[in-house]
Amino acid sequence: MKRQLILENGETFVGEAIGSEQEKNGEVVFNTGMTGYQEILSDPSYCGQIVTMTYPLIGNYGINRNDFESVKPSINGLIVREATEYPSHFRSQLSINDWLMNEDIPGVQGIDTRKLTRMIRNSGTLKGRLCSMDADVEQVVAELKDMHLATDQVSRVSTKSRYMNPGPKERIVLIDYGVKKGIVKDLVSEGYEVLVVPYSMTTKEVLALQPDGIVLSNGPGNPTDVPEAIETVKGLIGKIPMFGICLGHQLIALACGAVTTKMNFGHRGSNHPVKDLRTGHIAMTSQNHGYTVNEESLQNTDLEITHINVNDSSVEGVRHKELPVFSVQYHPEASPGPEDAKGLFKEFKQLVETNQEELRGKTHA
Ligand SMILES: NC(=O)CC[C@H](N)C(=O)O
């Protein structure tokens, strides 16, 4: 069966339908990863977006039960050049097509994904709709032009109630704006007790949990869509050591008075080189973001830049000049390097331990 992708600029791409039959709108973005499609499909930061994979063959190692980043995928659609019909891997349980069908997510294969990617690179991300061949293109284009991108994604993907992953060491409160399982896994493997809490928690509620450290997760959408989260972060800065990842990084920047802006087509992929300005080291990182912290706006804050993107010099990491707070725009829990960025969890550990020692010193004094 044929299916088409209609874009707000009037362009259409016709291919073969995969996945669910329902029609879906979304911001069409592209990801340059050659692998990792299962993690991408289940990363809550893609909530409401339609993802184009630039690598032409997607699905060759299938879908397995272990590699999901969330329980319920929130992506609105998938666009690939070719979806493997018969995957081959000892862990594979489903083909990508069967999985999309089970999850009621529409997709299309067989379209010119290079052309589509070039279009997005030139004009920025585009609103689009995956729909049947009898859709009225003119009408869909008009509807897409009028359509506002959603602003409530964080509330849709954040956990509704808190839950705990037990561990023998310090207690980390992980604020869930759309957390990827990988972050929980990396914190648990450090031995922490990890309390995952809803995004809407106030400063007081978080402090009542007596955390030894706070991690702000990744999450979908524009960081300015969650002003209540910015307020909470503002209240917590300086009180408890804090580490922000992706959306968490943007929230720290906003809480400290910096500005975030929307990028033209963002960074999505697993081959983004990031330079640590303190050591000169370059890490291969996994990224998925459409917003960025504005460099100039950091001048009026107490934050300093620790990391930059080697491709476009955008801000990739900051730390507070005096308080135990730091963050990165990329995903240290992902493993494209494969271990390149894991050191950040050690930096956080150091921060938590130093703070514990200081607290002990104060009580003994
Ligand atoms: N992965 C993320 O946390 C993304 C952050 C934010 N939604 C952005 O697109 O910039």
The ligand as an SDF file (V2000), in Angstrom:
LIG
                    3D

 10  9  0  0  0  0  0  0  0  0999 V2000
   16.8540   15.1970   24.2930 N   0  0  0  0  0  0  0  0  0  0  0  0
   16.4400   16.2940   24.9080 C   0  0  0  0  0  0  0  0  0  0  0  0
   16.3510   16.3640   26.1280 O   0  0  0  0  0  0  0  0  0  0  0  0
   15.9980   17.4130   24.0270 C   0  0  0  0  0  0  0  0  0  0  0  0
   15.7850   18.7190   24.7000 C   0  0  0  0  0  0  0  0  0  0  0  0
   14.8120   19.6260   23.9720 C   0  0  0  0  0  0  0  0  0  0  0  0
   13.5450   19.0040   23.8500 N   0  0  0  0  0  0  0  0  0  0  0  0
   15.3410   19.9860   22.6010 C   0  0  0  0  0  0  0  0  0  0  0  0
   14.8370   19.5160   21.6040 O   0  0  0  0  0  0  0  0  0  0  0  0
   16.2780   20.7390   22.4900 O   0  0  0  0  0  0  0  0  0  0  0  0
  1  2  1  0
  2  3  2  0
  2  4  1  0
  4  5  1  0
  5  6  1  0
  6  7  1  0
  6  8  1  0
  8  9  2  0
  8 10  1  0
M  END
$$$$
